[in-house]
Amino acid sequence: MIIRYRILIASLTIFFIFIFLDGVGAFKRLENLSWAWRVNSRIGAKAPSEEILILHLDQASLEWGMNTLSLDWPWPRSIYGFIIDELQSRGAASINLDLLFTEGSLPGEDDKLAEAIRGPSPVYTALITHKTSTQGRSDWPRDITPFGIPITSSDNRSRNASFPIPGISKSVSGFGDVMGNLSLDQVIQSVRPSREFADRRIPILGLAPLLNSSTWKPNSPKEEFWNPNRELILNFRGETMSHANLPFKDVLQDVIRGMNEEEKLLPSHLFKNRHVFLGFSATGLKDLRRTPVKGGLMAGVEIHATALDNALNHDFFRRTHPFYTWALGGLLALLCWAIPTLKTYRSKTFFAIIGVSASPGLGIILYAFGWWAPVATPFLIAIFSITTGLLFSSLLENEQKKFIRHAFGHYLSPEVIKKVLEKPEDLKLGGERKTLSIFFSDLAGFSSISETLDPVELTSLLNDYLGTMTDIILAHGGTLDKYEGDAIIAFWNAPLDVEDHAHQACLSAIRCEEALALKRSEYQRVYGVELYQRIGVHTGDVVVGNLGSANRFDYTVLGDAANLASRLEGANKFFASCIMISDETLKSSKTQLPFRPLAWIRVVGRKEPILVHTPIHQNDSIEKWSTWTEVLNKGYAEVQTHLIPIFDDVAIPEHERILWKHYLKQPDWKGIFTLDQK
């Protein structure tokens, strides 16, 4: 019990330590790795939106521009104007420029770009908000139409913002912030829907086309959706460039081909009613961002496209409530407290596997339903808690095995000890009421024998005799209770159940008598004494358990059945018999034994008589004693009447014959031998 309290304290300590570490971000990297694994395990489960197309400036387009149009970097802005004109003419739903035009260009170039932007399709371009930097300006330009959601107050405003040059700013339909979570040194798993600047809440570029949309409605209140503190966890559709995409050079080639649609390679409907994003994908242009998707790097423009895709399909991932980590971590921590109480290694292993796999398993299941459930912290709590539980369980088992060996090692056979250690749950320590077969033996006249031997000889004789008898008892599944001088007390069916324990007890009595008969001549030769023993066996209910103090105890039996077994051992004196078993023991045996009825007796301390049995001679058979058995089994009341006619036909030992003749001649005898000595 003390160990289990220690396990509980250890598990709760682990829980609170890991919750604290989780709170300070100690496991953030590990959690991100687990999220990346989940993302990649189901990547491509949902197809990218057909409403989105990406035009990207890749390395091949840069080389084509150099080789075909002699374009050095940076390209003239009129080139972007040509591309935008092409998109405008083909009916793009929106044009979203992940391009910065914060500085002026060559004369006339900015005007050409601004003129292309003023076409029928709305164009949104990038601006940069700054939390701390002094770059840009701190207010909204007066000559530019405000864009975004008006706000009255905020504690989370950006200090400054870098706008495109005035000519472009006046021409675009709106702006989209491109800073958000797009830092170069972090893995981008989510974005904030907007940033606050001046008196406006400005959406990120990917969501800018939706701000004034009349068809799209957020799946949460407008104020909540555009909250800059809200986290939109991206649901990536695939690996890099999984959305429909074209390199710049393909569009420019069609621009060069002019007005002749037949000469153009791109279908005329390719951009119609699609949200088109323009951005960089060439490595040298430094707009590649780290993501959890396999391969890692993804163009910034594709991240904005993914945000729009998720918004159109209302399938951003959501984080579970913070209580989820507390609840799951707490349950897993408590699991380590429960593991040591389990009975088998199989059950312990089963629940340990459940504990370790619970957090990853739930993480995968909830991922399929659109939730980011923390995996790392509950998983670590489970690992450390279950490891602690198993270590404590091992200590508990070692203590238990040590106790079992100490408590039972002297009076159980090694085979039984092994079974107890394999399945200690079958062992009930302490007191319990149980039906046992109890064995008492004593050497006849040993007090006189001990006087004839010196201490060394006496000890040697007893050790040999007791060792031989004990080996037989243990070999038949018995439990040695104790030695009392030359007496042996043993029992069957505790601490472990013994099948047909009555049979095993009787068989042990016979084998002990046979072993002593074989040893008798040896003892006579070595020690000059003849040993004879008396054995009593009875089966009945007793209290069995460890009795004594915490430091010294005996596993023993208490009860009337144990007393009766002792009385039967002593009753052998009266009949000059060697083995006496009760009728209850014989009836409890599932196997027929070579025993015959001896007599009905009443022992000291008991009012009711009992029928006792003794082994038949090796040369006899049970059939020869059938009539005798039938008479005594009927009861003691008619023994005198039915036994006298057959008495002379039964070959009973001489001492018994003398006793029977004496009692049968007494007219008032009731058929019961009443013993007045123990």
NUFI-99210 format. One record per residue (C-alpha): residue in one letter; x, y, z. Coordinates in steps of 0.05 Angstrom, whole numbers, plus 5000, padded with zeros to 4 digits. Each point is the difference from the previous one (the first is absolute). Layout:
N
aXYZ ...
END
This chain:
678
m500050005000 i505850485017 i503249864933 r493550164964 y499450665036 r507250144978 i498149834929 l494050485004 i504450565027 a505349864946 s494850004944 l496850655024 t506950325006 i501749794929 f493450284977 f500950695030 i507350044979 f498349854927 i493950465001 f504650565025 l505249854947 d494549984947 g497750695024 v506950304989 g500649694931 a505249465016 f496649504954 k498050464944 r505149734951 l498049285015 e492650184992 n501650334933 l503549364978 s494049595019 w495550484962 a504549954939 w499449245004 r492450055002 v499950504943 n504249564955 s496449365019 r493650284970 i502850484948 g495850014937 a493849745035 k496250604972 a501150284931 p502150744992 s494550494983 e498950094925 e498450745014 i507450155014 l505950044952 i507250215015 l504650364951 h507049955027 l506650294978 d504549395001 q507249904980 a498049764930 s496150654989 l505950425022 e504549644951 w494850054944 g499350755012 m507550084997 n500949574937 t493850224962 l498450715022 s506950205028 l496750155066 d504750145058 w497649955072 p495950355025 w495249974941 p496850644976 r493250105032 s496850034932 i501249254995 y495449905059 g495250484967 f499849564937 i498449395043 i494650375038 d497050254934 e499749274976 l496549795064 q495150584997 s498249834928 r498749285018 g495250165057 a503949835063 a495750045063 s505650365037 i507350134990 n504349965063 l507150274996 d504949715051 l504850534974 l502650635034 f499950664963 t502250455057 e505250374958 g499650354933 s502449704935 l502450234932 p496050584969 g493449764971 e500549305028 d495850145062 d494750344958 k499449404954 l499249545060 a494850465032 e496150044935 a499849234995 i497749965073 r494050454986 g496749474958 p493349665013 s502749465047 p501550225072 v507450025015 y502949935070 t507250145014 a504749895058 l501750495056 i504349885060 t497950175071 h505450115053 k499049885074 t506350365023 s503750254938 t499950744982 q499849834925 g494150254960 r494850465029 s495850005063 d493450244969 w495549844942 p501950404937 r494850554988 d499749904925 i498949255005 t493149705013 p500049655067 f499549244994 g498149505053 i495449985061 p499550645041 i501949945073 t499350505057 s505549755048 s505149465005 d505849785043 n503149604943 r501150514945 s506150014955 r504250625009 n501550134927 a498349744931 s503750014933 f495150154943 p501149924925 i501850644964 p494150494993 g498449854928 i499149265013 s496750105068 k494750434968 s498749494945 v499249365040 s493449765029 g503249855067 f506049775039 g502249375034 d505249945054 v505649534983 m503749995067 g495349625045 n503549355020 l504550004939 s506750075036 l505949674968 d502149605061 q493649655020 v495749444973 i493550294974 q494249595024 s494950555009 v498550724983 r496350585033 p494150244959 s501950735007 r504650535029 e497850665031 f502850664976 a497650705013 d492549955004 r499449384955 r500349255005 i503749794937 p499249274976 i505949584979 l501049974926 g496949304993 l493450235031 a499850704968 p495449784943 l494849775051 l499350645040 n495050324954 s497349364970 s492449964995 t500049244992 w504949755052 k497949995073 p504749815057 n497949405043 s500650435062 p497750725016 k503550514957 e503350355058 e502749335026 f502549764933 w504050624984 n502850055071 p507650094992 n501149575063 r496449414969 e504249434974 l498149694933 i503549334995 l501449844927 n497249384968 f505349874948 r497349664937 g506549674979 e507450104991 t502950624969 m496050304942 s494149535010 h495250544976 a499250124925 n506050404981 l503950294941 p506850324995 f500250734978 k503349824934 d493949604976 v495550615008 l505150474970 q500749554939 d492650084988 v500650755010 i505450024947 r495549614952 g495350595003 m492650034984 n499749374958 e496649505046 e501549434953 e507450105011 k499550025075 l501849365037 l496050125063 p492449864998 s495950644998 h495949795060 l506049825043 f499650615045 k492650144996 n496750085069 r506349775035 h503850345055 v507050084971 f506150105045 l506550284974 g506449885038 f507249745000 s502249275003 a507250064976 t504849855056 g504250624988 l494150475010 k499649795074 d492649905008 l500149265019 r497249835068 r500649405045 t493649605009 p498249325032 v498949714930 k504949494975 g505750354965 g499450585048 l500750624956 m493950304968 a499350664962 g496850555042 v494850114946 e497649285008 i498950105074 h495350584985 a496549584948 t499249445051 a496850505049 l495050214948 d498649274981 n498649835073 a495550615008 l495949834938 n499149295026 h499250185073 d505149485021 f505550345039 f502349555057 r498050195070 r503849905065 t496849605055 h498550345065 p506150075046 f496249565050 y501149434950 t507449955019 w498350035074 a494649484995 l503749504956 g506650115036 g496649905067 l496649354978 l506549734972 a503750205064 l494949635042 l500849394954 c506949885030 w496749965068 a495349474975 i505149574963 p503349705063 t493249775024 l498949584938 k500949265010 t503649754938 y505750224955 r495349964941 s495150495031 k505750465021 t502949984929 f493150114970 f498650635041 a507150254991 i499149974925 i493350355006 g503150545042 v505950124953 s495749994937 a494150395028 s502750704985 p502649854929 g493849594985 l495250555022 g504250514964 i499249624934 i492549895011 l498650725017 y504450234942 a495149654953 f494450425030 g503850664993 w503150075069 w507150105023 a500249615064 p506650055039 v504049364996 a506950155028 t498450195072 p494949455014 f504649504965 l505950195044 i495649985062 a497849304979 i507249774987 f502850255065 s493949825042 i499349304972 t507549895006 t499650235072 g494049555011 l503649404970 l506350135040 f495950055064 s496149394979 s506649634991 l502150225069 l493349785027 e500649334966 n507149915026 e497650165070 q494249534991 k504549444976 k504950145057 f494249965049 i497449364968 r506849675002 h500950215071 a493049805021 f499449344962 g507049794981 h500849545059 y493549634994 l498249984926 s503449594946 p504150394948 e494849824947 v494450305041 i504250625016 k501150084925 k492549984987 v498850505055 l505150484970 e497049914931 k493050155024 p500350365066 e492850224991 d498049295018 l503250095067 k495850295056 l504350235057 g497150115069 g494449575029 e494749664958 r495149445013 k501349414955 t499049254994 l506749655011 s502549305010 i504450015062 f505649525016 f502949865070 s505649505013 d504049815061 l505249485017 a497849465049 g504050005065 f504950534976 s501050285070 s503149335022 i504049954936 s503050705008 e502749815068 t504249454970 l503550454948 d504950565009 p498150694971 v504049914936 e496949324984 l493150245019 t500650614955 s502649584943 l494449495007 l494550535004 n502850394940 d500149384957 y493149775021 l496750694995 g503550144934 t497549354970 m492850105023 t500050744979 d502549844930 i494149524991 i495050505026 l502650564956 a500449544940 h492549885007 g498350745001 g499750075076 t501850615040 l504549905060 d497050355060 k505349865053 y504249505038 e498549905073 g505949575022 d499049354962 a492950184980 i498250254930 i494050444985 a498150114927 f493950164959 w497550014928 n496050524960 a503450625026 p503050484984 l498449754929 d494249564982 v501949274993 e495749564957 d497449395040 h503850225061 a496949455043 h502849474954 q506950335001 a500050035076 c498149265007 l505149804947 s505350395038 a498349635064 i500849334966 r506550214966 c502850265066 e498549345034 e503149614943 a506350445002 l500749915074 a499349244993 l505850024950 k504250435046 r498549615064 s505649494992 e504950564983 y498250395062 q500649365041 r507049874972 v502650725006 y496550265062 g497849365034 v492650215002 e493749794964 l495450564978 y492549944993 q495550584984 r492650165009 i496450424948 g493250335004 v496550344940 h493550395000 t496550454950 g495950605022 d499250755004 v505450395037 v502950705002 v506650014963 g504950584995 n506250355025 l499650085075 g505050385042 s503650674998 a502550394941 n507049735010 r498549295019 f493949604981 d497749304980 y495449794945 t495649535040 v492949755011 l495050105056 g493549655013 d496349385022 a502049614938 a507450105017 n498849775071 l496449374975 a505749824954 s504650045061 r495249575040 l499949474945 e507649975002 g499649855075 a494349514992 n504649534963 k502849815068 f493449695020 f499449574939 a507549884991 s499250274929 c504850434960 i495350424957 m493050255017 i495950434953 s493150275011 d493949794960 e499550734975 t506949954969 l498449334966 k493450284972 s503550634976 s505049604959 k498149954928 t504349374991 q498849345035 l505249865053 p502149345032 f496850155067 r494949625043 p495750245057 l503549935067 a494750205050 w495250525025 i503750425051 r498750595046 v506250405013 v501650475058 g496550664992 r494649774951 k493149745016 e498349724932 p503349354979 i503449944933 l501749414955 v507449914988 h503849594949 t506849674995 p503949704941 i498949274983 h505849525000 q503849954934 n497749274993 d492750185011 s495050314953 i494350485011 e495149454977 k502049565059 w497750555047 s493550154964 t495449705053 w503950325057 t499850664963 e492549944987 v498549885074 l504250585026 n497650484947 k492849895023 g501750345066 y502049835070 a493149835028 e499649304969 v507449835000 q499349505056 t494049654969 h502849934930 l507449925015 i499949415047 p497649504947 i505650174952 f505550185049 d503749344997 d500250024924 v503950654998 a507649985003 i501250615042 p506550135039 e500649655067 h499950625042 e493650254966 r496949315008 i501150015075 l496950695005 w493949814959 k498849365039 h500350385065 y495050524979 l495449554961 k498849575062 q497450605039 p492450004993 d499250765010 w505550204951 k497550504947 g505149844946 i504550605015 f507149985026 t500550595048 l507150235010 d501950365064 q507150194981 k502850454946 
END
